[in-house]
Amino acid sequence: MDEQKERQRLAEELARRYLATQLKVVREQRGLSQEQLAEKSGVAVEVIQQIEDPSADIGKLEIPVLQRIAFALGVRLKVTMESFSTLPDVTRELLTPQRLQRTSFEEEFGAQSPGQTPAT
């Protein structure tokens, strides 16, 4: 396998593992089962199980599905393109699942909307 294809394979594998691990970490952080998240997000439990399985082929998983899951967890979805030099950072985060936890909207802002100041 040539070097470019190997880099691509590694990047795809790490992206897949990152998504699987972070979904599980944040779901468990919220105290939700896969079934509860499925109900809350409107996404089939089989899809959530497949996403959380780092060895599963998620095929043509669409961004709107990931957004529904993220919103159900009280977070936003962020999709970025990164330099290959960031791969070691991704690996470190996977080895420390606590770094994958995220606070929910409610934890950050309480009942208020972003940009809204608390009533005095």
N, CA, C and O atoms as a GROMACS GRO file, in nm:
protein
  480
    1MET      N    1   0.085  -0.117   0.000
    1MET     CA    2   0.000   0.000   0.000
    1MET      C    3   0.090   0.123   0.000
    1MET      O    4   0.188   0.131   0.075
    2ASP      N    5   0.055   0.221  -0.086
    2ASP     CA    6   0.141   0.339  -0.088
    2ASP      C    7   0.113   0.430   0.031
    2ASP      O    8   0.011   0.415   0.099
    3GLU      N    9   0.202   0.522   0.054
    3GLU     CA   10   0.197   0.606   0.173
    3GLU      C   11   0.068   0.689   0.181
    3GLU      O   12   0.010   0.703   0.289
    4GLN      N   13   0.025   0.744   0.069
    4GLN     CA   14  -0.096   0.827   0.069
    4GLN      C   15  -0.220   0.744   0.108
    4GLN      O   16  -0.303   0.790   0.186
    5LYS      N   17  -0.231   0.625   0.053
    5LYS     CA   18  -0.345   0.540   0.085
    5LYS      C   19  -0.341   0.495   0.231
    5LYS      O   20  -0.446   0.482   0.294
    6GLU      N   21  -0.224   0.471   0.284
    6GLU     CA   22  -0.210   0.431   0.423
    6GLU      C   23  -0.252   0.546   0.515
    6GLU      O   24  -0.320   0.524   0.615
    7ARG      N   25  -0.210   0.668   0.483
    7ARG     CA   26  -0.252   0.786   0.561
    7ARG      C   27  -0.404   0.800   0.559
    7ARG      O   28  -0.467   0.827   0.662
    8GLN      N   29  -0.463   0.782   0.442
    8GLN     CA   30  -0.608   0.794   0.429
    8GLN      C   31  -0.678   0.686   0.511
    8GLN      O   32  -0.777   0.714   0.579
    9ARG      N   33  -0.629   0.564   0.505
    9ARG     CA   34  -0.688   0.454   0.581
    9ARG      C   35  -0.682   0.483   0.731
    9ARG      O   36  -0.780   0.462   0.803
   10LEU      N   37  -0.567   0.530   0.778
   10LEU     CA   38  -0.550   0.562   0.919
   10LEU      C   39  -0.643   0.675   0.961
   10LEU      O   40  -0.706   0.668   1.067
   11ALA      N   41  -0.653   0.780   0.879
   11ALA     CA   42  -0.740   0.893   0.910
   11ALA      C   43  -0.886   0.848   0.916
   11ALA      O   44  -0.960   0.891   1.005
   12GLU      N   45  -0.928   0.764   0.824
   12GLU     CA   46  -1.066   0.714   0.824
   12GLU      C   47  -1.093   0.629   0.948
   12GLU      O   48  -1.198   0.643   1.011
   13GLU      N   49  -1.000   0.543   0.983
   13GLU     CA   50  -1.016   0.458   1.100
   13GLU      C   51  -1.024   0.541   1.228
   13GLU      O   52  -1.108   0.514   1.314
   14LEU      N   53  -0.937   0.640   1.242
   14LEU     CA   54  -0.938   0.722   1.362
   14LEU      C   55  -1.064   0.808   1.370
   14LEU      O   56  -1.119   0.827   1.478
   15ALA      N   57  -1.112   0.860   1.257
   15ALA     CA   58  -1.236   0.938   1.257
   15ALA      C   59  -1.352   0.851   1.301
   15ALA      O   60  -1.437   0.894   1.378
   16ARG      N   61  -1.355   0.729   1.252
   16ARG     CA   62  -1.461   0.633   1.287
   16ARG      C   63  -1.456   0.600   1.436
   16ARG      O   64  -1.559   0.601   1.503
   17ARG      N   65  -1.337   0.571   1.487
   17ARG     CA   66  -1.322   0.539   1.629
   17ARG      C   67  -1.356   0.659   1.717
   17ARG      O   68  -1.417   0.644   1.823
   18TYR      N   69  -1.317   0.778   1.674
   18TYR     CA   70  -1.345   0.900   1.750
   18TYR      C   71  -1.496   0.919   1.763
   18TYR      O   72  -1.547   0.942   1.872
   19LEU      N   73  -1.568   0.909   1.652
   19LEU     CA   74  -1.713   0.924   1.653
   19LEU      C   75  -1.778   0.819   1.742
   19LEU      O   76  -1.864   0.851   1.824
   20ALA      N   77  -1.737   0.694   1.727
   20ALA     CA   78  -1.794   0.584   1.807
   20ALA      C   79  -1.770   0.607   1.955
   20ALA      O   80  -1.862   0.594   2.037
   21THR      N   81  -1.647   0.639   1.990
   21THR     CA   82  -1.611   0.655   2.131
   21THR      C   83  -1.678   0.778   2.190
   21THR      O   84  -1.730   0.772   2.302
   22GLN      N   85  -1.676   0.890   2.118
   22GLN     CA   86  -1.736   1.010   2.175
   22GLN      C   87  -1.886   0.996   2.193
   22GLN      O   88  -1.940   1.042   2.293
   23LEU      N   89  -1.955   0.935   2.099
   23LEU     CA   90  -2.098   0.915   2.114
   23LEU      C   91  -2.128   0.834   2.240
   23LEU      O   92  -2.216   0.870   2.318
   24LYS      N   93  -2.055   0.727   2.258
   24LYS     CA   94  -2.077   0.643   2.377
   24LYS      C   95  -2.045   0.719   2.505
   24LYS      O   96  -2.121   0.713   2.602
   25VAL      N   97  -1.933   0.791   2.507
   25VAL     CA   98  -1.892   0.865   2.626
   25VAL      C   99  -1.997   0.970   2.663
   25VAL      O  100  -2.036   0.979   2.780
   26VAL      N  101  -2.042   1.048   2.567
   26VAL     CA  102  -2.139   1.155   2.596
   26VAL      C  103  -2.275   1.095   2.632
   26VAL      O  104  -2.342   1.146   2.722
   27ARG      N  105  -2.316   0.989   2.564
   27ARG     CA  106  -2.443   0.923   2.598
   27ARG      C  107  -2.440   0.874   2.742
   27ARG      O  108  -2.534   0.897   2.818
   28GLU      N  109  -2.332   0.807   2.779
   28GLU     CA  110  -2.319   0.757   2.916
   28GLU      C  111  -2.306   0.872   3.016
   28GLU      O  112  -2.356   0.862   3.128
   29GLN      N  113  -2.240   0.980   2.977
   29GLN     CA  114  -2.229   1.098   3.062
   29GLN      C  115  -2.369   1.152   3.095
   29GLN      O  116  -2.392   1.203   3.205
   30ARG      N  117  -2.461   1.140   3.001
   30ARG     CA  118  -2.599   1.186   3.022
   30ARG      C  119  -2.684   1.082   3.094
   30ARG      O  120  -2.799   1.109   3.130
   31GLY      N  121  -2.628   0.962   3.116
   31GLY     CA  122  -2.702   0.857   3.183
   31GLY      C  123  -2.810   0.794   3.096
   31GLY      O  124  -2.910   0.744   3.146
   32LEU      N  125  -2.788   0.796   2.964
   32LEU     CA  126  -2.886   0.743   2.871
   32LEU      C  127  -2.844   0.608   2.817
   32LEU      O  128  -2.726   0.584   2.792
   33SER      N  129  -2.939   0.520   2.798
   33SER     CA  130  -2.913   0.395   2.727
   33SER      C  131  -2.923   0.425   2.577
   33SER      O  132  -2.969   0.532   2.537
   34GLN      N  133  -2.879   0.332   2.496
   34GLN     CA  134  -2.892   0.348   2.352
   34GLN      C  135  -3.039   0.362   2.313
   34GLN      O  136  -3.073   0.440   2.225
   35GLU      N  137  -3.125   0.286   2.379
   35GLU     CA  138  -3.268   0.289   2.350
   35GLU      C  139  -3.327   0.427   2.386
   35GLU      O  140  -3.409   0.481   2.310
   36GLN      N  141  -3.286   0.482   2.499
   36GLN     CA  142  -3.337   0.613   2.540
   36GLN      C  143  -3.290   0.723   2.444
   36GLN      O  144  -3.366   0.813   2.410
   37LEU      N  145  -3.165   0.714   2.400
   37LEU     CA  146  -3.114   0.812   2.305
   37LEU      C  147  -3.188   0.799   2.173
   37LEU      O  148  -3.220   0.900   2.109
   38ALA      N  149  -3.215   0.677   2.132
   38ALA     CA  150  -3.290   0.656   2.008
   38ALA      C  151  -3.427   0.722   2.016
   38ALA      O  152  -3.469   0.791   1.923
   39GLU      N  153  -3.495   0.701   2.125
   39GLU     CA  154  -3.628   0.761   2.143
   39GLU      C  155  -3.620   0.913   2.145
   39GLU      O  156  -3.701   0.980   2.081
   40LYS      N  157  -3.524   0.966   2.217
   40LYS     CA  158  -3.508   1.111   2.232
   40LYS      C  159  -3.469   1.178   2.100
   40LYS      O  160  -3.511   1.291   2.073
   41SER      N  161  -3.389   1.110   2.018
   41SER     CA  162  -3.339   1.169   1.894
   41SER      C  163  -3.424   1.136   1.772
   41SER      O  164  -3.414   1.202   1.668
   42GLY      N  165  -3.507   1.033   1.784
   42GLY     CA  166  -3.584   0.989   1.667
   42GLY      C  167  -3.501   0.909   1.567
   42GLY      O  168  -3.541   0.892   1.452
   43VAL      N  169  -3.386   0.861   1.612
   43VAL     CA  170  -3.297   0.780   1.529
   43VAL      C  171  -3.310   0.635   1.576
   43VAL      O  172  -3.311   0.609   1.696
   44ALA      N  173  -3.318   0.542   1.483
   44ALA     CA  174  -3.335   0.401   1.518
   44ALA      C  175  -3.220   0.354   1.608
   44ALA      O  176  -3.104   0.391   1.587
   45VAL      N  177  -3.255   0.272   1.707
   45VAL     CA  178  -3.154   0.222   1.800
   45VAL      C  179  -3.045   0.145   1.727
   45VAL      O  180  -2.929   0.146   1.768
   46GLU      N  181  -3.080   0.078   1.619
   46GLU     CA  182  -2.980   0.004   1.541
   46GLU      C  183  -2.876   0.097   1.481
   46GLU      O  184  -2.758   0.061   1.470
   47VAL      N  185  -2.918   0.216   1.443
   47VAL     CA  186  -2.824   0.315   1.387
   47VAL      C  187  -2.728   0.362   1.496
   47VAL      O  188  -2.608   0.373   1.473
   48ILE      N  189  -2.782   0.389   1.615
   48ILE     CA  190  -2.697   0.432   1.727
   48ILE      C  191  -2.600   0.321   1.764
   48ILE      O  192  -2.482   0.348   1.790
   49GLN      N  193  -2.647   0.197   1.768
   49GLN     CA  194  -2.559   0.084   1.797
   49GLN      C  195  -2.449   0.073   1.693
   49GLN      O  196  -2.334   0.047   1.727
   50GLN      N  197  -2.484   0.092   1.569
   50GLN     CA  198  -2.387   0.083   1.460
   50GLN      C  199  -2.283   0.195   1.471
   50GLN      O  200  -2.164   0.171   1.451
   51ILE      N  201  -2.327   0.316   1.502
   51ILE     CA  202  -2.233   0.428   1.515
   51ILE      C  203  -2.137   0.404   1.631
   51ILE      O  204  -2.018   0.435   1.621
   52GLU      N  205  -2.188   0.349   1.741
   52GLU     CA  206  -2.104   0.326   1.859
   52GLU      C  207  -2.009   0.208   1.843
   52GLU      O  208  -1.919   0.189   1.926
   53ASP      N  209  -2.027   0.129   1.741
   53ASP     CA  210  -1.939   0.014   1.718
   53ASP      C  211  -1.824   0.059   1.628
   53ASP      O  212  -1.845   0.080   1.508
   54PRO      N  213  -1.703   0.075   1.684
   54PRO     CA  214  -1.592   0.128   1.604
   54PRO      C  215  -1.550   0.040   1.487
   54PRO      O  216  -1.478   0.085   1.398
   55SER      N  217  -1.595  -0.085   1.486
   55SER     CA  218  -1.557  -0.172   1.374
   55SER      C  219  -1.668  -0.182   1.269
   55SER      O  220  -1.649  -0.245   1.165
   56ALA      N  221  -1.783  -0.120   1.296
   56ALA     CA  222  -1.895  -0.128   1.201
   56ALA      C  223  -1.874  -0.032   1.085
   56ALA      O  224  -1.810   0.072   1.099
   57ASP      N  225  -1.928  -0.070   0.971
   57ASP     CA  226  -1.925   0.017   0.854
   57ASP      C  227  -2.049   0.104   0.860
   57ASP      O  228  -2.161   0.054   0.847
   58ILE      N  229  -2.031   0.235   0.880
   58ILE     CA  230  -2.147   0.323   0.889
   58ILE      C  231  -2.192   0.373   0.752
   58ILE      O  232  -2.290   0.447   0.741
   59GLY      N  233  -2.121   0.331   0.650
   59GLY     CA  234  -2.164   0.361   0.513
   59GLY      C  235  -2.189   0.507   0.489
   59GLY      O  236  -2.101   0.592   0.506
   60LYS      N  237  -2.311   0.536   0.448
   60LYS     CA  238  -2.346   0.672   0.409
   60LYS      C  239  -2.422   0.743   0.521
   60LYS      O  240  -2.532   0.795   0.498
   61LEU      N  241  -2.365   0.746   0.639
   61LEU     CA  242  -2.425   0.815   0.751
   61LEU      C  243  -2.432   0.964   0.717
   61LEU      O  244  -2.332   1.024   0.679
   62GLU      N  245  -2.549   1.021   0.732
   62GLU     CA  246  -2.570   1.160   0.691
   62GLU      C  247  -2.561   1.256   0.809
   62GLU      O  248  -2.595   1.221   0.922
   63ILE      N  249  -2.515   1.375   0.780
   63ILE     CA  250  -2.497   1.478   0.884
   63ILE      C  251  -2.628   1.506   0.958
   63ILE      O  252  -2.624   1.518   1.080
   64PRO      N  253  -2.743   1.516   0.892
   64PRO     CA  254  -2.866   1.542   0.968
   64PRO      C  255  -2.895   1.437   1.076
   64PRO      O  256  -2.952   1.470   1.180
   65VAL      N  257  -2.857   1.313   1.053
   65VAL     CA  258  -2.875   1.208   1.155
   65VAL      C  259  -2.785   1.236   1.275
   65VAL      O  260  -2.829   1.227   1.390
   66LEU      N  261  -2.661   1.271   1.248
   66LEU     CA  262  -2.568   1.304   1.356
   66LEU      C  263  -2.613   1.429   1.431
   66LEU      O  264  -2.596   1.439   1.552
   67GLN      N  265  -2.672   1.526   1.359
   67GLN     CA  266  -2.722   1.646   1.425
   67GLN      C  267  -2.838   1.613   1.518
   67GLN      O  268  -2.844   1.666   1.629
   68ARG      N  269  -2.928   1.527   1.477
   68ARG     CA  270  -3.040   1.489   1.564
   68ARG      C  271  -2.989   1.422   1.691
   68ARG      O  272  -3.041   1.446   1.800
   69ILE      N  273  -2.888   1.337   1.677
   69ILE     CA  274  -2.830   1.270   1.794
   69ILE      C  275  -2.763   1.373   1.884
   69ILE      O  276  -2.782   1.372   2.005
   70ALA      N  277  -2.684   1.462   1.824
   70ALA     CA  278  -2.615   1.566   1.902
   70ALA      C  279  -2.714   1.653   1.977
   70ALA      O  280  -2.697   1.678   2.097
   71PHE      N  281  -2.818   1.700   1.910
   71PHE     CA  282  -2.917   1.786   1.974
   71PHE      C  283  -2.987   1.713   2.088
   71PHE      O  284  -3.017   1.773   2.191
   72ALA      N  285  -3.013   1.584   2.069
   72ALA     CA  286  -3.076   1.505   2.176
   72ALA      C  287  -2.985   1.494   2.298
   72ALA      O  288  -3.033   1.476   2.410
   73LEU      N  289  -2.854   1.504   2.277
   73LEU     CA  290  -2.757   1.500   2.386
   73LEU      C  291  -2.728   1.639   2.442
   73LEU      O  292  -2.651   1.653   2.537
   74GLY      N  293  -2.790   1.742   2.384
   74GLY     CA  294  -2.772   1.878   2.433
   74GLY      C  295  -2.643   1.942   2.388
   74GLY      O  296  -2.593   2.035   2.452
   75VAL      N  297  -2.587   1.894   2.276
   75VAL     CA  298  -2.464   1.950   2.222
   75VAL      C  299  -2.484   1.980   2.073
   75VAL      O  300  -2.584   1.940   2.014
   76ARG      N  301  -2.388   2.049   2.014
   76ARG     CA  302  -2.393   2.075   1.870
   76ARG      C  303  -2.297   1.980   1.799
   76ARG      O  304  -2.204   1.927   1.860
   77LEU      N  305  -2.321   1.960   1.673
   77LEU     CA  306  -2.232   1.878   1.591
   77LEU      C  307  -2.129   1.970   1.526
   77LEU      O  308  -2.162   2.077   1.476
   78LYS      N  309  -2.003   1.927   1.529
   78LYS     CA  310  -1.894   2.002   1.466
   78LYS      C  311  -1.825   1.907   1.368
   78LYS      O  312  -1.779   1.800   1.406
   79VAL      N  313  -1.819   1.948   1.243
   79VAL     CA  314  -1.751   1.870   1.140
   79VAL      C  315  -1.641   1.959   1.085
   79VAL      O  316  -1.668   2.069   1.038
   80THR      N  317  -1.517   1.912   1.090
   80THR     CA  318  -1.405   1.992   1.040
   80THR      C  319  -1.313   1.908   0.952
   80THR      O  320  -1.316   1.785   0.956
   81MET      N  321  -1.233   1.976   0.876
   81MET     CA  322  -1.125   1.912   0.802
   81MET      C  323  -0.996   1.952   0.872
   81MET      O  324  -0.977   2.069   0.905
   82GLU      N  325  -0.910   1.856   0.896
   82GLU     CA  326  -0.790   1.878   0.975
   82GLU      C  327  -0.665   1.835   0.900
   82GLU      O  328  -0.670   1.752   0.809
   83SER      N  329  -0.553   1.891   0.940
   83SER     CA  330  -0.423   1.849   0.887
   83SER      C  331  -0.390   1.710   0.940
   83SER      O  332  -0.434   1.672   1.048
   84PHE      N  333  -0.313   1.636   0.864
   84PHE     CA  334  -0.273   1.503   0.909
   84PHE      C  335  -0.188   1.509   1.035
   84PHE      O  336  -0.180   1.411   1.110
   85SER      N  337  -0.124   1.622   1.059
   85SER     CA  338  -0.040   1.634   1.178
   85SER      C  339  -0.120   1.629   1.308
   85SER      O  340  -0.062   1.614   1.415
   86THR      N  341  -0.253   1.641   1.300
   86THR     CA  342  -0.336   1.635   1.421
   86THR      C  343  -0.373   1.493   1.460
   86THR      O  344  -0.436   1.473   1.564
   87LEU      N  345  -0.336   1.393   1.381
   87LEU     CA  346  -0.371   1.254   1.413
   87LEU      C  347  -0.322   1.211   1.552
   87LEU      O  348  -0.396   1.140   1.621
   88PRO      N  349  -0.202   1.249   1.595
   88PRO     CA  350  -0.162   1.210   1.732
   88PRO      C  351  -0.254   1.268   1.839
   88PRO      O  352  -0.277   1.203   1.942
   89ASP      N  353  -0.308   1.388   1.818
   89ASP     CA  354  -0.402   1.447   1.914
   89ASP      C  355  -0.529   1.363   1.923
   89ASP      O  356  -0.581   1.340   2.032
   90VAL      N  357  -0.578   1.317   1.810
   90VAL     CA  358  -0.698   1.233   1.808
   90VAL      C  359  -0.671   1.104   1.884
   90VAL      O  360  -0.756   1.058   1.961
   91THR      N  361  -0.556   1.046   1.863
   91THR     CA  362  -0.520   0.921   1.931
   91THR      C  363  -0.516   0.943   2.082
   91THR      O  364  -0.566   0.860   2.158
   92ARG      N  365  -0.456   1.054   2.127
   92ARG     CA  366  -0.451   1.084   2.271
   92ARG      C  367  -0.591   1.099   2.330
   92ARG      O  368  -0.618   1.050   2.440
   93GLU      N  369  -0.680   1.164   2.258
   93GLU     CA  370  -0.817   1.181   2.308
   93GLU      C  371  -0.888   1.046   2.319
   93GLU      O  372  -0.965   1.023   2.412
   94LEU      N  373  -0.863   0.958   2.225
   94LEU     CA  374  -0.926   0.826   2.230
   94LEU      C  375  -0.876   0.746   2.350
   94LEU      O  376  -0.949   0.664   2.405
   95LEU      N  377  -0.752   0.770   2.390
   95LEU     CA  378  -0.695   0.698   2.504
   95LEU      C  379  -0.740   0.757   2.638
   95LEU      O  380  -0.720   0.697   2.743
   96THR      N  381  -0.801   0.875   2.633
   96THR     CA  382  -0.850   0.942   2.754
   96THR      C  383  -0.995   0.984   2.730
   96THR      O  384  -1.021   1.100   2.699
   97PRO      N  385  -1.089   0.891   2.745
   97PRO     CA  386  -1.228   0.920   2.712
   97PRO      C  387  -1.287   1.041   2.785
   97PRO      O  388  -1.379   1.105   2.734
   98GLN      N  389  -1.235   1.075   2.903
   98GLN     CA  390  -1.286   1.192   2.974
   98GLN      C  391  -1.269   1.319   2.890
   98GLN      O  392  -1.347   1.413   2.902
   99ARG      N  393  -1.167   1.320   2.805
   99ARG     CA  394  -1.143   1.437   2.718
   99ARG      C  395  -1.250   1.448   2.610
   99ARG      O  396  -1.261   1.551   2.544
  100LEU      N  397  -1.329   1.342   2.592
  100LEU     CA  398  -1.434   1.344   2.491
  100LEU      C  399  -1.568   1.388   2.549
  100LEU      O  400  -1.664   1.407   2.474
  101GLN      N  401  -1.577   1.405   2.679
  101GLN     CA  402  -1.701   1.450   2.741
  101GLN      C  403  -1.730   1.594   2.699
  101GLN      O  404  -1.638   1.671   2.671
  102ARG      N  405  -1.858   1.628   2.695
  102ARG     CA  406  -1.900   1.764   2.661
  102ARG      C  407  -2.013   1.806   2.754
  102ARG      O  408  -2.097   1.725   2.791
  103THR      N  409  -2.013   1.934   2.791
  103THR     CA  410  -2.123   1.984   2.871
  103THR      C  411  -2.242   2.010   2.780
  103THR      O  412  -2.226   2.045   2.663
  104SER      N  413  -2.361   1.992   2.835
  104SER     CA  414  -2.482   2.015   2.756
  104SER      C  415  -2.515   2.163   2.756
  104SER      O  416  -2.460   2.241   2.834
  105PHE      N  417  -2.605   2.200   2.668
  105PHE     CA  418  -2.653   2.339   2.662
  105PHE      C  419  -2.706   2.381   2.798
  105PHE      O  420  -2.675   2.490   2.847
  106GLU      N  421  -2.786   2.295   2.859
  106GLU     CA  422  -2.846   2.326   2.988
  106GLU      C  423  -2.740   2.345   3.096
  106GLU      O  424  -2.753   2.432   3.182
  107GLU      N  425  -2.634   2.264   3.092
  107GLU     CA  426  -2.526   2.279   3.189
  107GLU      C  427  -2.451   2.410   3.169
  107GLU      O  428  -2.407   2.472   3.266
  108GLU      N  429  -2.437   2.452   3.045
  108GLU     CA  430  -2.364   2.575   3.016
  108GLU      C  431  -2.448   2.700   3.042
  108GLU      O  432  -2.398   2.798   3.098
  109PHE      N  433  -2.575   2.696   3.002
  109PHE     CA  434  -2.657   2.817   3.003
  109PHE      C  435  -2.778   2.810   3.096
  109PHE      O  436  -2.850   2.909   3.109
  110GLY      N  437  -2.801   2.697   3.159
  110GLY     CA  438  -2.922   2.683   3.240
  110GLY      C  439  -3.043   2.690   3.149
  110GLY      O  440  -3.042   2.632   3.040
  111ALA      N  441  -3.145   2.760   3.190
  111ALA     CA  442  -3.268   2.769   3.111
  111ALA      C  443  -3.264   2.883   3.011
  111ALA      O  444  -3.355   2.896   2.929
  112GLN      N  445  -3.159   2.966   3.014
  112GLN     CA  446  -3.155   3.082   2.925
  112GLN      C  447  -3.099   3.047   2.788
  112GLN      O  448  -3.030   2.946   2.774
  113SER      N  449  -3.128   3.126   2.691
  113SER     CA  450  -3.076   3.109   2.555
  113SER      C  451  -2.940   3.174   2.544
  113SER      O  452  -2.909   3.265   2.621
  114PRO      N  453  -2.855   3.128   2.450
  114PRO     CA  454  -2.724   3.191   2.433
  114PRO      C  455  -2.741   3.340   2.403
  114PRO      O  456  -2.829   3.377   2.326
  115GLY      N  457  -2.659   3.423   2.462
  115GLY     CA  458  -2.665   3.566   2.439
  115GLY      C  459  -2.762   3.637   2.530
  115GLY      O  460  -2.762   3.760   2.538
  116GLN      N  461  -2.846   3.562   2.598
  116GLN     CA  462  -2.945   3.619   2.689
  116GLN      C  463  -2.880   3.635   2.826
  116GLN      O  464  -2.812   3.544   2.874
  117THR      N  465  -2.900   3.749   2.889
  117THR     CA  466  -2.844   3.770   3.022
  117THR      C  467  -2.943   3.725   3.126
  117THR      O  468  -3.064   3.739   3.107
  118PRO      N  469  -2.895   3.669   3.237
  118PRO     CA  470  -2.986   3.624   3.342
  118PRO      C  471  -3.068   3.742   3.396
  118PRO      O  472  -3.019   3.855   3.405
  119ALA      N  473  -3.191   3.713   3.432
  119ALA     CA  474  -3.278   3.815   3.491
  119ALA      C  475  -3.224   3.854   3.628
  119ALA      O  476  -3.175   3.769   3.703
  120THR      N  477  -3.233   3.982   3.659
  120THR     CA  478  -3.186   4.029   3.792
  120THR      C  479  -3.301   4.079   3.874
  120THR      O  480  -3.280   4.122   3.988
   0.00000   0.00000   0.00000
